[in-house]
Amino acid sequence: MVEQEINVKAYDIEYATDGFHFEKIGEVPVLNAGSKPQNTYSFNHDAARPGLNYYRIRQTDLDGSSSFSVVRSIQFSEKANLTLAPNPADQTLRLHYPDDDTEPTDIRLYDVCGRMIFQEERMPGLSELSIPVGDFPDGVYWIQLTCAGRLIHAENIVIAHSK
């Protein structure tokens, strides 16, 4: 969440695996700078590596000056042996994932704007799920599985209804 965006041009998302040598991995344009007291932004890093990943934001102002946010780190686990089918999906997306945890698994589906459009918490021992997607518009979506606060798996899926 950003408050008091005045004279802001854009936000560059920067990434490093060592916490020091950052590279730009994306840019988030400013949403109506100055017109709202708060704006909320999101960014998905599709190529994050397993292990500790470091991120920061470079704010570029209209006058060309820039400043950096504090560095944040995120620990990503190895990708789970997960099956999503079919992809693209038409009416139902079937999900099968290994269930080695003793905690519930949280499954969330986000649209391209970052809005959560589906969420289900699965108790340990339940490792298959069918998600009805027939009422969702065609497009690219982001599915995310977490357990006990740690990311298990995340990837893009496509919903494309046959005509």
C-alpha positions in Angstrom: 0.0 0.0 0.0 1.3 3.4 -0.9 0.2 6.7 0.6 0.6 10.2 -0.7 1.9 9.5 -4.2 3.0 13.0 -5.4 5.0 13.4 -8.6 5.7 9.6 -8.8 6.2 8.3 -12.4 6.7 4.5 -11.8 7.8 1.8 -9.5 10.6 -0.6 -10.7 10.7 -4.0 -9.0 14.2 -5.2 -8.4 15.4 -8.7 -7.4 18.6 -10.3 -6.2 19.6 -13.8 -4.9 22.4 -12.4 -2.8 20.8 -9.3 -1.3 23.3 -7.0 -3.0 23.3 -7.3 -6.8 19.8 -6.3 -7.9 18.3 -6.4 -11.3 15.1 -4.9 -12.6 12.5 -7.6 -13.2 9.4 -5.4 -13.8 7.8 -2.1 -13.6 4.4 -1.1 -12.1 2.9 2.1 -13.4 1.4 4.5 -11.0 -2.4 4.4 -10.5 -3.8 8.0 -10.6 -1.0 9.6 -8.6 -2.3 12.1 -6.1 -6.0 11.4 -6.8 -6.5 8.9 -4.0 -5.1 8.9 -0.4 -3.9 5.2 -0.9 -3.2 2.9 -3.8 -2.5 -0.8 -3.5 -0.1 -2.5 -6.0 1.0 -6.1 -6.6 3.6 -7.9 -8.7 4.2 -11.6 -9.3 7.7 -12.8 -9.9 7.3 -15.9 -12.1 11.0 -16.8 -12.1 11.8 -16.7 -8.4 14.4 -19.3 -7.4 14.0 -21.8 -4.6 15.7 -20.5 -1.4 16.0 -16.9 -0.2 15.1 -14.2 -2.7 15.6 -10.4 -2.1 13.4 -7.6 -3.4 13.3 -3.9 -3.4 11.3 -1.1 -5.1 12.9 1.8 -6.9 10.5 4.8 -7.0 11.1 7.1 -10.0 9.7 10.6 -9.8 8.6 12.8 -12.6 11.8 14.9 -12.3 13.9 11.8 -12.9 15.1 11.4 -9.3 14.7 8.0 -7.6 14.8 6.4 -4.2 14.7 2.8 -2.9 12.5 0.9 -0.5 13.9 -1.2 2.3 15.0 -4.7 1.1 12.6 -7.5 1.8 13.4 -11.2 1.6 11.1 -14.1 0.8 12.0 -17.8 1.3 10.6 -20.0 -1.6 10.5 -23.8 -1.2 11.2 -26.2 -4.0 8.3 -26.5 -6.4 5.9 -29.2 -5.4 5.2 -32.2 -7.6 1.9 -30.7 -8.5 -0.5 -31.4 -11.4 -2.9 -28.9 -12.9 -5.1 -30.2 -15.7 -6.2 -29.2 -18.2 -4.3 -26.0 -18.8 -6.0 -24.2 -20.5 -9.1 -25.1 -18.6 -12.7 -24.8 -19.9 -15.2 -25.8 -17.1 -13.1 -27.5 -14.4 -9.5 -27.2 -13.3 -8.3 -30.4 -11.6 -5.5 -30.0 -9.0 -3.4 -32.8 -7.5 -0.6 -32.1 -5.1 1.5 -34.1 -2.6 0.2 -33.8 0.9 3.1 -34.3 3.3 2.1 -31.6 5.7 0.2 -31.8 9.0 -1.2 -28.3 8.5 -4.1 -27.3 6.1 -3.2 -26.2 2.6 -4.6 -22.9 1.4 -5.4 -22.8 -2.3 -6.1 -19.4 -4.0 -6.8 -18.4 -7.5 -6.2 -14.7 -8.6 -7.3 -12.9 -11.7 -5.0 -10.7 -13.8 -5.8 -7.7 -11.6 -4.7 -9.5 -8.5 -8.2 -10.1 -7.1 -8.7 -13.4 -5.3 -11.6 -15.1 -7.1 -11.3 -18.5 -5.4 -10.1 -19.8 -2.1 -10.3 -23.1 -0.3 -8.5 -24.5 2.7 -7.9 -28.2 2.4 -7.3 -30.3 5.5 -4.3 -32.6 5.7 -4.8 -35.8 3.8 -6.9 -34.2 1.0 -4.6 -33.7 -2.0 -7.1 -33.5 -4.9 -9.4 -30.7 -5.8 -11.7 -29.8 -8.7 -12.1 -26.0 -9.2 -15.2 -25.0 -11.2 -14.0 -22.3 -13.6 -16.9 -22.3 -16.1 -18.2 -18.9 -14.9 -14.8 -17.2 -14.9 -14.0 -15.1 -18.0 -11.3 -16.2 -20.5 -7.9 -15.1 -19.4 -4.7 -15.8 -17.5 -5.0 -16.5 -13.8 -2.5 -17.2 -10.9 -2.9 -20.2 -8.6 -1.1 -20.3 -5.3 -0.8 -23.0 -2.7 0.5 -22.2 0.8 0.8 -24.3 4.0 1.6 -22.9 7.4 2.6 -19.5 5.9 5.1 -20.9 3.4 4.6 -21.0 -0.4 4.3 -24.5 -1.7 3.6 -23.7 -5.4 2.5 -20.9 -7.7 2.0 -20.7 -11.4 -0.1 -19.2 -14.2 -3.1 -21.0 -15.6 -5.3 -20.1 -18.6 -9.0 -20.3 -18.7 -10.3 -20.6 -22.3 -13.9 -21.6 -22.9 -14.7 -23.5 -26.1 -17.0 -21.6 -28.4 
